[in-house]
Amino acid sequence: MKIRVMLFAAAKQIAGTPSVDLVFDTCPTLGQVQAAVVRWCPELESVVARSVFAVDSEYAPMDQVIGDDCEVGLIPPVSGG
């Protein structure tokens, strides 16, 4: 199954792309998706460690199973004033 992870802010800048498509044999957990993102782009490791993930526009725990039709977003911390 293919999971598209949308990248935002610093993650998008570091990766140089707004999304990444990851392939899994079975429905992965969000934790497995997180690990796959880091394998795909090791430079994202520090950003991913401080980020949250959303599934279908809602923050989700790392043990949530991701299905075929789910939309996943990687949301780095935001700074500013």
All heavy atoms as a GROMACS GRO file, in nm:
protein
  597
    1MET      N    1   0.083  -0.117   0.000
    1MET     CA    2   0.000   0.000   0.000
    1MET      C    3   0.088   0.124   0.000
    1MET      O    4   0.198   0.123   0.053
    1MET     CB    5  -0.095  -0.002   0.118
    1MET     CG    6  -0.039   0.046   0.249
    1MET     SD    7  -0.158   0.048   0.384
    1MET     CE    8  -0.276   0.162   0.328
    2LYS      N    9   0.040   0.230  -0.062
    2LYS     CA   10   0.115   0.355  -0.071
    2LYS      C   11   0.053   0.459   0.021
    2LYS      O   12  -0.068   0.478   0.022
    2LYS     CB   13   0.113   0.406  -0.215
    2LYS     CG   14   0.195   0.531  -0.234
    2LYS     CD   15   0.211   0.566  -0.381
    2LYS     CE   16   0.087   0.637  -0.432
    2LYS     NZ   17   0.106   0.693  -0.567
    3ILE      N   18   0.139   0.523   0.100
    3ILE     CA   19   0.096   0.630   0.190
    3ILE      C   20   0.166   0.758   0.145
    3ILE      O   21   0.288   0.761   0.131
    3ILE     CB   22   0.138   0.601   0.336
    3ILE    CG1   23   0.079   0.470   0.386
    3ILE    CG2   24   0.104   0.717   0.428
    3ILE    CD1   25  -0.066   0.473   0.417
    4ARG      N   26   0.090   0.863   0.122
    4ARG     CA   27   0.149   0.994   0.092
    4ARG      C   28   0.153   1.075   0.220
    4ARG      O   29   0.052   1.095   0.286
    4ARG     CB   30   0.068   1.067  -0.014
    4ARG     CG   31   0.124   1.209  -0.037
    4ARG     CD   32   0.071   1.271  -0.161
    4ARG     NE   33   0.139   1.205  -0.273
    4ARG     CZ   34   0.099   1.215  -0.398
    4ARG    NH1   35  -0.006   1.285  -0.430
    4ARG    NH2   36   0.165   1.153  -0.494
    5VAL      N   37   0.273   1.122   0.251
    5VAL     CA   38   0.293   1.206   0.369
    5VAL      C   39   0.317   1.349   0.319
    5VAL      O   40   0.413   1.374   0.244
    5VAL     CB   41   0.413   1.158   0.453
    5VAL    CG1   42   0.433   1.248   0.575
    5VAL    CG2   43   0.393   1.013   0.497
    6MET      N   44   0.232   1.439   0.361
    6MET     CA   45   0.246   1.580   0.325
    6MET      C   46   0.345   1.644   0.423
    6MET      O   47   0.336   1.623   0.544
    6MET     CB   48   0.110   1.651   0.334
    6MET     CG   49   0.003   1.589   0.246
    6MET     SD   50   0.046   1.582   0.072
    6MET     CE   51   0.060   1.756   0.034
    7LEU      N   52   0.440   1.718   0.369
    7LEU     CA   53   0.543   1.782   0.450
    7LEU      C   54   0.516   1.932   0.455
    7LEU      O   55   0.482   1.993   0.354
    7LEU     CB   56   0.681   1.757   0.388
    7LEU     CG   57   0.717   1.611   0.363
    7LEU    CD1   58   0.849   1.602   0.289
    7LEU    CD2   59   0.723   1.533   0.493
    8PHE      N   60   0.533   1.991   0.573
    8PHE     CA   61   0.506   2.132   0.591
    8PHE      C   62   0.627   2.202   0.652
    8PHE      O   63   0.710   2.140   0.718
    8PHE     CB   64   0.383   2.152   0.680
    8PHE     CG   65   0.259   2.093   0.622
    8PHE    CD1   66   0.213   1.969   0.665
    8PHE    CD2   67   0.188   2.159   0.524
    8PHE    CE1   68   0.098   1.913   0.610
    8PHE    CE2   69   0.073   2.104   0.469
    8PHE     CZ   70   0.028   1.981   0.512
    9ALA      N   71   0.634   2.333   0.632
    9ALA     CA   72   0.733   2.422   0.694
    9ALA      C   73   0.875   2.369   0.676
    9ALA      O   74   0.918   2.344   0.564
    9ALA     CB   75   0.697   2.445   0.840
   10ALA      N   76   0.950   2.355   0.787
   10ALA     CA   77   1.090   2.315   0.780
   10ALA      C   78   1.108   2.178   0.714
   10ALA      O   79   1.206   2.157   0.642
   10ALA     CB   80   1.151   2.313   0.920
   11ALA      N   81   1.017   2.085   0.737
   11ALA     CA   82   1.028   1.952   0.676
   11ALA      C   83   1.024   1.963   0.524
   11ALA      O   84   1.101   1.898   0.453
   11ALA     CB   85   0.918   1.860   0.727
   12LYS      N   86   0.936   2.045   0.474
   12LYS     CA   87   0.924   2.067   0.330
   12LYS      C   88   1.051   2.131   0.274
   12LYS      O   89   1.100   2.092   0.168
   12LYS     CB   90   0.802   2.156   0.303
   12LYS     CG   91   0.777   2.187   0.158
   12LYS     CD   92   0.652   2.272   0.148
   12LYS     CE   93   0.625   2.318   0.006
   12LYS     NZ   94   0.504   2.403  -0.001
   13GLN      N   95   1.106   2.228   0.346
   13GLN     CA   96   1.228   2.295   0.302
   13GLN      C   97   1.347   2.200   0.300
   13GLN      O   98   1.424   2.198   0.204
   13GLN     CB   99   1.259   2.414   0.391
   13GLN     CG  100   1.161   2.528   0.374
   13GLN     CD  101   1.187   2.642   0.470
   13GLN    OE1  102   1.242   2.622   0.579
   13GLN    NE2  103   1.148   2.761   0.431
   14ILE      N  104   1.363   2.121   0.404
   14ILE     CA  105   1.476   2.028   0.411
   14ILE      C  106   1.466   1.920   0.304
   14ILE      O  107   1.564   1.889   0.237
   14ILE     CB  108   1.485   1.965   0.552
   14ILE    CG1  109   1.525   2.071   0.654
   14ILE    CG2  110   1.584   1.848   0.554
   14ILE    CD1  111   1.507   2.028   0.798
   15ALA      N  112   1.347   1.864   0.287
   15ALA     CA  113   1.327   1.756   0.190
   15ALA      C  114   1.326   1.808   0.046
   15ALA      O  115   1.352   1.731  -0.048
   15ALA     CB  116   1.198   1.682   0.220
   16GLY      N  117   1.292   1.935   0.028
   16GLY     CA  118   1.286   1.990  -0.106
   16GLY      C  119   1.165   1.946  -0.187
   16GLY      O  120   1.165   1.954  -0.309
   17THR      N  121   1.063   1.900  -0.115
   17THR     CA  122   0.940   1.853  -0.181
   17THR      C  123   0.823   1.868  -0.084
   17THR      O  124   0.843   1.861   0.037
   17THR     CB  125   0.955   1.706  -0.227
   17THR    OG1  126   0.839   1.666  -0.299
   17THR    CG2  127   0.977   1.611  -0.110
   18PRO      N  128   0.702   1.887  -0.136
   18PRO     CA  129   0.587   1.903  -0.046
   18PRO      C  130   0.529   1.771   0.006
   18PRO      O  131   0.446   1.771   0.096
   18PRO     CB  132   0.485   1.975  -0.133
   18PRO     CG  133   0.519   1.934  -0.272
   18PRO     CD  134   0.669   1.919  -0.274
   19SER      N  135   0.575   1.659  -0.051
   19SER     CA  136   0.521   1.530  -0.005
   19SER      C  137   0.616   1.418  -0.041
   19SER      O  138   0.705   1.434  -0.126
   19SER     CB  139   0.384   1.503  -0.067
   19SER     OG  140   0.395   1.486  -0.207
   20VAL      N  141   0.595   1.304   0.023
   20VAL     CA  142   0.670   1.184  -0.009
   20VAL      C  143   0.571   1.067  -0.010
   20VAL      O  144   0.480   1.060   0.073
   20VAL     CB  145   0.784   1.158   0.093
   20VAL    CG1  146   0.732   1.147   0.234
   20VAL    CG2  147   0.862   1.034   0.055
   21ASP      N  148   0.587   0.978  -0.108
   21ASP     CA  149   0.505   0.857  -0.116
   21ASP      C  150   0.588   0.741  -0.062
   21ASP      O  151   0.699   0.715  -0.110
   21ASP     CB  152   0.464   0.828  -0.260
   21ASP     CG  153   0.368   0.931  -0.314
   21ASP    OD1  154   0.293   0.991  -0.235
   21ASP    OD2  155   0.367   0.954  -0.437
   22LEU      N  156   0.533   0.672   0.038
   22LEU     CA  157   0.601   0.558   0.100
   22LEU      C  158   0.520   0.432   0.074
   22LEU      O  159   0.397   0.436   0.074
   22LEU     CB  160   0.613   0.582   0.251
   22LEU     CG  161   0.686   0.710   0.292
   22LEU    CD1  162   0.671   0.734   0.441
   22LEU    CD2  163   0.832   0.703   0.253
   23VAL      N  164   0.587   0.321   0.053
   23VAL     CA  165   0.520   0.195   0.022
   23VAL      C  166   0.539   0.097   0.137
   23VAL      O  167   0.651   0.079   0.187
   23VAL     CB  168   0.575   0.135  -0.110
   23VAL    CG1  169   0.510   0.002  -0.140
   23VAL    CG2  170   0.554   0.232  -0.226
   24PHE      N  171   0.429   0.034   0.178
   24PHE     CA  172   0.429  -0.064   0.287
   24PHE      C  173   0.359  -0.191   0.239
   24PHE      O  174   0.269  -0.184   0.155
   24PHE     CB  175   0.355  -0.009   0.409
   24PHE     CG  176   0.420   0.112   0.470
   24PHE    CD1  177   0.388   0.240   0.425
   24PHE    CD2  178   0.515   0.098   0.570
   24PHE    CE1  179   0.449   0.352   0.480
   24PHE    CE2  180   0.576   0.210   0.625
   24PHE     CZ  181   0.543   0.337   0.580
   25ASP      N  182   0.397  -0.306   0.295
   25ASP     CA  183   0.332  -0.434   0.262
   25ASP      C  184   0.194  -0.444   0.324
   25ASP      O  185   0.104  -0.504   0.267
   25ASP     CB  186   0.418  -0.552   0.307
   25ASP     CG  187   0.549  -0.561   0.229
   25ASP    OD1  188   0.554  -0.517   0.113
   25ASP    OD2  189   0.647  -0.612   0.286
   26THR      N  190   0.180  -0.388   0.444
   26THR     CA  191   0.053  -0.391   0.516
   26THR      C  192   0.024  -0.252   0.570
   26THR      O  193   0.108  -0.163   0.561
   26THR     CB  194   0.058  -0.491   0.635
   26THR    OG1  195   0.162  -0.448   0.724
   26THR    CG2  196   0.085  -0.632   0.587
   27CYS      N  197  -0.091  -0.234   0.630
   27CYS     CA  198  -0.126  -0.104   0.686
   27CYS      C  199  -0.031  -0.073   0.802
   27CYS      O  200  -0.028  -0.145   0.901
   27CYS     CB  201  -0.270  -0.105   0.738
   27CYS     SG  202  -0.393  -0.120   0.608
   28PRO      N  203   0.048   0.034   0.790
   28PRO     CA  204   0.144   0.066   0.895
   28PRO      C  205   0.082   0.147   1.008
   28PRO      O  206  -0.025   0.206   0.993
   28PRO     CB  207   0.246   0.153   0.820
   28PRO     CG  208   0.161   0.226   0.720
   28PRO     CD  209   0.056   0.126   0.676
   29THR      N  210   0.153   0.150   1.120
   29THR     CA  211   0.117   0.243   1.227
   29THR      C  212   0.182   0.378   1.192
   29THR      O  213   0.273   0.385   1.108
   29THR     CB  214   0.170   0.197   1.363
   29THR    OG1  215   0.313   0.197   1.358
   29THR    CG2  216   0.116   0.060   1.401
   30LEU      N  217   0.137   0.481   1.257
   30LEU     CA  218   0.196   0.612   1.235
   30LEU      C  219   0.343   0.612   1.276
   30LEU      O  220   0.427   0.677   1.212
   30LEU     CB  221   0.118   0.718   1.312
   30LEU     CG  222   0.141   0.862   1.272
   30LEU    CD1  223   0.129   0.884   1.123
   30LEU    CD2  224   0.044   0.952   1.346
   31GLY      N  225   0.378   0.535   1.377
   31GLY     CA  226   0.518   0.521   1.417
   31GLY      C  227   0.604   0.461   1.306
   31GLY      O  228   0.718   0.502   1.284
   32GLN      N  229   0.549   0.363   1.235
   32GLN     CA  230   0.621   0.304   1.122
   32GLN      C  231   0.636   0.403   1.008
   32GLN      O  232   0.739   0.407   0.940
   32GLN     CB  233   0.550   0.177   1.075
   32GLN     CG  234   0.560   0.064   1.175
   32GLN     CD  235   0.467  -0.052   1.140
   32GLN    OE1  236   0.352  -0.033   1.103
   32GLN    NE2  237   0.519  -0.173   1.154
   33VAL      N  238   0.534   0.484   0.987
   33VAL     CA  239   0.541   0.589   0.884
   33VAL      C  240   0.649   0.689   0.923
   33VAL      O  241   0.730   0.731   0.840
   33VAL     CB  242   0.404   0.657   0.865
   33VAL    CG1  243   0.417   0.780   0.776
   33VAL    CG2  244   0.303   0.559   0.807
   34GLN      N  245   0.651   0.729   1.050
   34GLN     CA  246   0.752   0.822   1.100
   34GLN      C  247   0.893   0.769   1.072
   34GLN      O  248   0.979   0.841   1.022
   34GLN     CB  249   0.732   0.846   1.249
   34GLN     CG  250   0.833   0.940   1.310
   34GLN     CD  251   0.818   0.952   1.460
   34GLN    OE1  252   0.787   0.854   1.529
   34GLN    NE2  253   0.839   1.071   1.512
   35ALA      N  254   0.918   0.643   1.105
   35ALA     CA  255   1.049   0.582   1.083
   35ALA      C  256   1.083   0.577   0.934
   35ALA      O  257   1.198   0.600   0.895
   35ALA     CB  258   1.053   0.442   1.144
   36ALA      N  259   0.985   0.550   0.850
   36ALA     CA  260   1.007   0.543   0.706
   36ALA      C  261   1.042   0.680   0.648
   36ALA      O  262   1.124   0.689   0.556
   36ALA     CB  263   0.884   0.485   0.636
   37VAL      N  264   0.983   0.785   0.702
   37VAL     CA  265   1.016   0.921   0.656
   37VAL      C  266   1.163   0.949   0.686
   37VAL      O  267   1.236   1.002   0.600
   37VAL     CB  268   0.925   1.027   0.723
   37VAL    CG1  269   0.978   1.167   0.699
   37VAL    CG2  270   0.783   1.015   0.671
   38VAL      N  271   1.211   0.912   0.802
   38VAL     CA  272   1.350   0.936   0.839
   38VAL      C  273   1.444   0.850   0.754
   38VAL      O  274   1.550   0.897   0.712
   38VAL     CB  275   1.372   0.911   0.990
   38VAL    CG1  276   1.521   0.918   1.026
   38VAL    CG2  277   1.294   1.014   1.072
   39ARG      N  278   1.404   0.726   0.724
   39ARG     CA  279   1.487   0.643   0.634
   39ARG      C  280   1.494   0.706   0.496
   39ARG      O  281   1.598   0.704   0.430
   39ARG     CB  282   1.431   0.501   0.625
   39ARG     CG  283   1.468   0.414   0.742
   39ARG     CD  284   1.439   0.267   0.716
   39ARG     NE  285   1.301   0.240   0.678
   39ARG     CZ  286   1.200   0.222   0.762
   39ARG    NH1  287   1.222   0.229   0.893
   39ARG    NH2  288   1.079   0.197   0.718
   40TRP      N  289   1.381   0.761   0.449
   40TRP     CA  290   1.375   0.823   0.317
   40TRP      C  291   1.464   0.947   0.310
   40TRP      O  292   1.531   0.972   0.211
   40TRP     CB  293   1.230   0.857   0.283
   40TRP     CG  294   1.215   0.940   0.161
   40TRP    CD1  295   1.224   0.898   0.031
   40TRP    CD2  296   1.190   1.081   0.156
   40TRP    NE1  297   1.205   1.004  -0.054
   40TRP    CE2  298   1.185   1.118   0.020
   40TRP    CE3  299   1.173   1.179   0.253
   40TRP    CZ2  300   1.163   1.248  -0.021
   40TRP    CZ3  301   1.150   1.309   0.212
   40TRP    CH2  302   1.145   1.342   0.076
   41CYS      N  303   1.465   1.027   0.416
   41CYS     CA  304   1.544   1.151   0.420
   41CYS      C  305   1.604   1.166   0.560
   41CYS      O  306   1.543   1.230   0.647
   41CYS     CB  307   1.457   1.271   0.383
   41CYS     SG  308   1.548   1.427   0.376
   42PRO      N  309   1.721   1.109   0.583
   42PRO     CA  310   1.783   1.115   0.716
   42PRO      C  311   1.801   1.257   0.769
   42PRO      O  312   1.804   1.278   0.891
   42PRO     CB  313   1.918   1.046   0.696
   42PRO     CG  314   1.897   0.955   0.580
   42PRO     CD  315   1.800   1.027   0.490
   43GLU      N  316   1.812   1.355   0.682
   43GLU     CA  317   1.827   1.494   0.725
   43GLU      C  318   1.705   1.545   0.802
   43GLU      O  319   1.712   1.645   0.873
   43GLU     CB  320   1.852   1.586   0.604
   43GLU     CG  321   1.983   1.560   0.533
   43GLU     CD  322   1.975   1.446   0.431
   43GLU    OE1  323   1.865   1.392   0.405
   43GLU    OE2  324   2.080   1.409   0.378
   44LEU      N  325   1.594   1.477   0.789
   44LEU     CA  326   1.470   1.516   0.858
   44LEU      C  327   1.462   1.464   1.002
   44LEU      O  328   1.370   1.500   1.074
   44LEU     CB  329   1.347   1.465   0.782
   44LEU     CG  330   1.313   1.537   0.653
   44LEU    CD1  331   1.199   1.467   0.582
   44LEU    CD2  332   1.275   1.682   0.682
   45GLU      N  333   1.558   1.384   1.044
   45GLU     CA  334   1.547   1.317   1.174
   45GLU      C  335   1.520   1.413   1.289
   45GLU      O  336   1.431   1.391   1.370
   45GLU     CB  337   1.672   1.235   1.202
   45GLU     CG  338   1.661   1.154   1.330
   45GLU     CD  339   1.776   1.058   1.349
   45GLU    OE1  340   1.879   1.070   1.281
   45GLU    OE2  341   1.761   0.969   1.434
   46SER      N  342   1.596   1.522   1.299
   46SER     CA  343   1.576   1.613   1.412
   46SER      C  344   1.443   1.686   1.403
   46SER      O  345   1.378   1.711   1.505
   46SER     CB  346   1.691   1.714   1.421
   46SER     OG  347   1.691   1.800   1.309
   47VAL      N  348   1.398   1.718   1.284
   47VAL     CA  349   1.268   1.784   1.267
   47VAL      C  350   1.155   1.686   1.301
   47VAL      O  351   1.061   1.721   1.373
   47VAL     CB  352   1.251   1.837   1.123
   47VAL    CG1  353   1.110   1.887   1.099
   47VAL    CG2  354   1.351   1.948   1.096
   48VAL      N  355   1.165   1.565   1.252
   48VAL     CA  356   1.061   1.463   1.276
   48VAL      C  357   1.049   1.434   1.426
   48VAL      O  358   0.939   1.417   1.478
   48VAL     CB  359   1.089   1.335   1.195
   48VAL    CG1  360   1.000   1.220   1.239
   48VAL    CG2  361   1.071   1.361   1.046
   49ALA      N  362   1.161   1.432   1.495
   49ALA     CA  363   1.159   1.403   1.639
   49ALA      C  364   1.080   1.506   1.719
   49ALA      O  365   1.025   1.475   1.824
   49ALA     CB  366   1.302   1.395   1.692
   50ARG      N  367   1.071   1.630   1.667
   50ARG     CA  368   0.999   1.737   1.738
   50ARG      C  369   0.862   1.765   1.678
   50ARG      O  370   0.792   1.855   1.722
   50ARG     CB  371   1.081   1.866   1.734
   50ARG     CG  372   1.216   1.855   1.802
   50ARG     CD  373   1.293   1.980   1.780
   50ARG     NE  374   1.280   2.016   1.638
   50ARG     CZ  375   1.358   2.098   1.573
   50ARG    NH1  376   1.454   2.157   1.634
   50ARG    NH2  377   1.340   2.124   1.446
   51SER      N  378   0.825   1.691   1.574
   51SER     CA  379   0.701   1.717   1.501
   51SER      C  380   0.585   1.635   1.554
   51SER      O  381   0.603   1.539   1.628
   51SER     CB  382   0.722   1.685   1.353
   51SER     OG  383   0.820   1.766   1.296
   52VAL      N  384   0.467   1.674   1.511
   52VAL     CA  385   0.348   1.593   1.534
   52VAL      C  386   0.296   1.548   1.398
   52VAL      O  387   0.329   1.607   1.295
   52VAL     CB  388   0.237   1.670   1.611
   52VAL    CG1  389   0.283   1.704   1.750
   52VAL    CG2  390   0.195   1.794   1.536
   53PHE      N  391   0.218   1.442   1.400
   53PHE     CA  392   0.157   1.392   1.278
   53PHE      C  393   0.007   1.406   1.288
   53PHE      O  394  -0.051   1.394   1.395
   53PHE     CB  395   0.194   1.245   1.256
   53PHE     CG  396   0.332   1.224   1.201
   53PHE    CD1  397   0.442   1.228   1.284
   53PHE    CD2  398   0.352   1.201   1.066
   53PHE    CE1  399   0.570   1.209   1.235
   53PHE    CE2  400   0.478   1.181   1.016
   53PHE     CZ  401   0.588   1.185   1.100
   54ALA      N  402  -0.053   1.432   1.176
   54ALA     CA  403  -0.199   1.437   1.167
   54ALA      C  404  -0.244   1.331   1.067
   54ALA      O  405  -0.178   1.307   0.965
   54ALA     CB  406  -0.245   1.574   1.121
   55VAL      N  407  -0.355   1.268   1.098
   55VAL     CA  408  -0.417   1.172   1.007
   55VAL      C  409  -0.558   1.222   0.981
   55VAL      O  410  -0.634   1.245   1.075
   55VAL     CB  411  -0.419   1.030   1.068
   55VAL    CG1  412  -0.492   0.933   0.976
   55VAL    CG2  413  -0.278   0.982   1.096
   56ASP      N  414  -0.587   1.243   0.854
   56ASP     CA  415  -0.717   1.298   0.815
   56ASP      C  416  -0.749   1.426   0.892
   56ASP      O  417  -0.857   1.443   0.948
   56ASP     CB  418  -0.828   1.195   0.832
   56ASP     CG  419  -0.809   1.077   0.738
   56ASP    OD1  420  -0.748   1.094   0.630
   56ASP    OD2  421  -0.855   0.967   0.771
   57SER      N  422  -0.651   1.516   0.897
   57SER     CA  423  -0.663   1.651   0.956
   57SER      C  424  -0.680   1.654   1.107
   57SER      O  425  -0.720   1.756   1.163
   57SER     CB  426  -0.779   1.727   0.890
   57SER     OG  427  -0.756   1.739   0.752
   58GLU      N  428  -0.648   1.543   1.177
   58GLU     CA  429  -0.654   1.541   1.322
   58GLU      C  430  -0.524   1.484   1.377
   58GLU      O  431  -0.472   1.386   1.324
   58GLU     CB  432  -0.772   1.456   1.371
   58GLU     CG  433  -0.907   1.516   1.338
   58GLU     CD  434  -1.021   1.443   1.406
   58GLU    OE1  435  -0.998   1.384   1.513
   58GLU    OE2  436  -1.131   1.447   1.350
   59TYR      N  437  -0.472   1.547   1.484
   59TYR     CA  438  -0.352   1.493   1.546
   59TYR      C  439  -0.376   1.348   1.585
   59TYR      O  440  -0.486   1.312   1.628
   59TYR     CB  441  -0.313   1.575   1.669
   59TYR     CG  442  -0.272   1.716   1.635
   59TYR    CD1  443  -0.337   1.825   1.691
   59TYR    CD2  444  -0.169   1.741   1.544
   59TYR    CE1  445  -0.300   1.955   1.660
   59TYR    CE2  446  -0.132   1.871   1.512
   59TYR     CZ  447  -0.198   1.977   1.570
   59TYR     OH  448  -0.161   2.104   1.538
   60ALA      N  449  -0.271   1.265   1.570
   60ALA     CA  450  -0.288   1.122   1.593
   60ALA      C  451  -0.172   1.066   1.674
   60ALA      O  452  -0.059   1.114   1.664
   60ALA     CB  453  -0.298   1.051   1.459
   61PRO      N  454  -0.198   0.960   1.752
   61PRO     CA  455  -0.092   0.894   1.828
   61PRO      C  456  -0.010   0.802   1.738
   61PRO      O  457  -0.056   0.760   1.631
   61PRO     CB  458  -0.170   0.812   1.932
   61PRO     CG  459  -0.300   0.782   1.865
   61PRO     CD  460  -0.330   0.902   1.780
   62MET      N  461   0.111   0.773   1.779
   62MET     CA  462   0.203   0.692   1.698
   62MET      C  463   0.155   0.548   1.677
   62MET      O  464   0.199   0.482   1.584
   62MET     CB  465   0.342   0.691   1.761
   62MET     CG  466   0.414   0.822   1.750
   62MET     SD  467   0.455   0.862   1.578
   62MET     CE  468   0.368   1.015   1.560
   63ASP      N  469   0.063   0.500   1.761
   63ASP     CA  470   0.015   0.363   1.743
   63ASP      C  471  -0.108   0.353   1.652
   63ASP      O  472  -0.158   0.244   1.628
   63ASP     CB  473  -0.013   0.297   1.878
   63ASP     CG  474  -0.121   0.367   1.958
   63ASP    OD1  475  -0.166   0.477   1.919
   63ASP    OD2  476  -0.161   0.312   2.063
   64GLN      N  477  -0.152   0.465   1.598
   64GLN     CA  478  -0.269   0.462   1.509
   64GLN      C  479  -0.231   0.392   1.379
   64GLN      O  480  -0.128   0.419   1.319
   64GLN     CB  481  -0.318   0.603   1.479
   64GLN     CG  482  -0.440   0.601   1.387
   64GLN     CD  483  -0.509   0.735   1.379
   64GLN    OE1  484  -0.504   0.813   1.474
   64GLN    NE2  485  -0.574   0.761   1.268
   65VAL      N  486  -0.318   0.301   1.335
   65VAL     CA  487  -0.297   0.231   1.209
   65VAL      C  488  -0.347   0.319   1.095
   65VAL      O  489  -0.454   0.378   1.102
   65VAL     CB  490  -0.370   0.094   1.209
   65VAL    CG1  491  -0.359   0.027   1.074
   65VAL    CG2  492  -0.314   0.005   1.319
   66ILE      N  493  -0.266   0.326   0.989
   66ILE     CA  494  -0.298   0.410   0.874
   66ILE      C  495  -0.357   0.322   0.765
   66ILE      O  496  -0.295   0.226   0.720
   66ILE     CB  497  -0.170   0.480   0.821
   66ILE    CG1  498  -0.095   0.550   0.932
   66ILE    CG2  499  -0.206   0.575   0.706
   66ILE    CD1  500  -0.175   0.653   1.006
   67GLY      N  501  -0.477   0.357   0.722
   67GLY     CA  502  -0.545   0.282   0.617
   67GLY      C  503  -0.519   0.339   0.479
   67GLY      O  504  -0.455   0.442   0.463
   68ASP      N  505  -0.572   0.272   0.379
   68ASP     CA  506  -0.553   0.310   0.239
   68ASP      C  507  -0.594   0.453   0.207
   68ASP      O  508  -0.528   0.521   0.131
   68ASP     CB  509  -0.634   0.216   0.149
   68ASP     CG  510  -0.546   0.111   0.085
   68ASP    OD1  511  -0.424   0.131   0.079
   68ASP    OD2  512  -0.602   0.011   0.040
   69ASP      N  513  -0.703   0.498   0.262
   69ASP     CA  514  -0.758   0.627   0.223
   69ASP      C  515  -0.718   0.741   0.316
   69ASP      O  516  -0.771   0.851   0.304
   69ASP     CB  517  -0.911   0.618   0.219
   69ASP     CG  518  -0.959   0.516   0.118
   69ASP    OD1  519  -0.888   0.494   0.018
   69ASP    OD2  520  -1.067   0.458   0.138
   70CYS      N  521  -0.625   0.717   0.406
   70CYS     CA  522  -0.588   0.819   0.504
   70CYS      C  523  -0.492   0.921   0.444
   70CYS      O  524  -0.407   0.888   0.362
   70CYS     CB  525  -0.521   0.754   0.625
   70CYS     SG  526  -0.631   0.653   0.723
   71GLU      N  527  -0.508   1.044   0.488
   71GLU     CA  528  -0.415   1.151   0.452
   71GLU      C  529  -0.328   1.178   0.574
   71GLU      O  530  -0.379   1.201   0.683
   71GLU     CB  531  -0.494   1.276   0.416
   71GLU     CG  532  -0.407   1.393   0.378
   71GLU     CD  533  -0.491   1.514   0.342
   71GLU    OE1  534  -0.534   1.523   0.226
   71GLU    OE2  535  -0.516   1.597   0.432
   72VAL      N  536  -0.195   1.176   0.555
   72VAL     CA  537  -0.101   1.194   0.666
   72VAL      C  538  -0.024   1.324   0.645
   72VAL      O  539   0.023   1.353   0.535
   72VAL     CB  540  -0.002   1.075   0.674
   72VAL    CG1  541   0.100   1.096   0.784
   72VAL    CG2  542  -0.078   0.945   0.696
   73GLY      N  543  -0.012   1.403   0.751
   73GLY     CA  544   0.065   1.526   0.746
   73GLY      C  545   0.170   1.528   0.855
   73GLY      O  546   0.142   1.489   0.968
   74LEU      N  547   0.291   1.572   0.822
   74LEU     CA  548   0.398   1.589   0.918
   74LEU      C  549   0.405   1.738   0.948
   74LEU      O  550   0.430   1.818   0.860
   74LEU     CB  551   0.530   1.540   0.858
   74LEU     CG  552   0.650   1.534   0.950
   74LEU    CD1  553   0.751   1.435   0.895
   74LEU    CD2  554   0.716   1.666   0.971
   75ILE      N  555   0.382   1.775   1.074
   75ILE     CA  556   0.370   1.915   1.112
   75ILE      C  557   0.481   1.951   1.212
   75ILE      O  558   0.473   1.917   1.330
   75ILE     CB  559   0.231   1.943   1.173
   75ILE    CG1  560   0.124   1.895   1.076
   75ILE    CG2  561   0.215   2.090   1.208
   75ILE    CD1  562  -0.012   1.882   1.136
   76PRO      N  563   0.585   2.019   1.162
   76PRO     CA  564   0.694   2.061   1.251
   76PRO      C  565   0.647   2.169   1.348
   76PRO      O  566   0.546   2.234   1.323
   76PRO     CB  567   0.800   2.118   1.155
   76PRO     CG  568   0.764   2.065   1.022
   76PRO     CD  569   0.615   2.047   1.022
   77PRO      N  570   0.726   2.190   1.454
   77PRO     CA  571   0.692   2.299   1.545
   77PRO      C  572   0.700   2.433   1.473
   77PRO      O  573   0.778   2.451   1.380
   77PRO     CB  574   0.799   2.289   1.655
   77PRO     CG  575   0.903   2.198   1.605
   77PRO     CD  576   0.846   2.120   1.492
   78VAL      N  577   0.618   2.526   1.516
   78VAL     CA  578   0.611   2.657   1.454
   78VAL      C  579   0.675   2.759   1.547
   78VAL      O  580   0.657   2.753   1.668
   78VAL     CB  581   0.464   2.696   1.427
   78VAL    CG1  582   0.456   2.830   1.359
   78VAL    CG2  583   0.395   2.589   1.344
   79SER      N  584   0.749   2.851   1.488
   79SER     CA  585   0.805   2.959   1.569
   79SER      C  586   0.766   3.092   1.507
   79SER      O  587   0.723   3.098   1.393
   79SER     CB  588   0.957   2.946   1.577
   79SER     OG  589   1.014   2.964   1.450
   80GLY      N  590   0.780   3.193   1.582
   80GLY     CA  591   0.747   3.325   1.530
   80GLY      C  592   0.695   3.412   1.641
   80GLY      O  593   0.690   3.375   1.757
   81GLY      N  594   0.650   3.529   1.603
   81GLY     CA  595   0.606   3.619   1.708
   81GLY      C  596   0.486   3.697   1.673
   81GLY      O  597   0.410   3.685   1.589
   0.00000   0.00000   0.00000
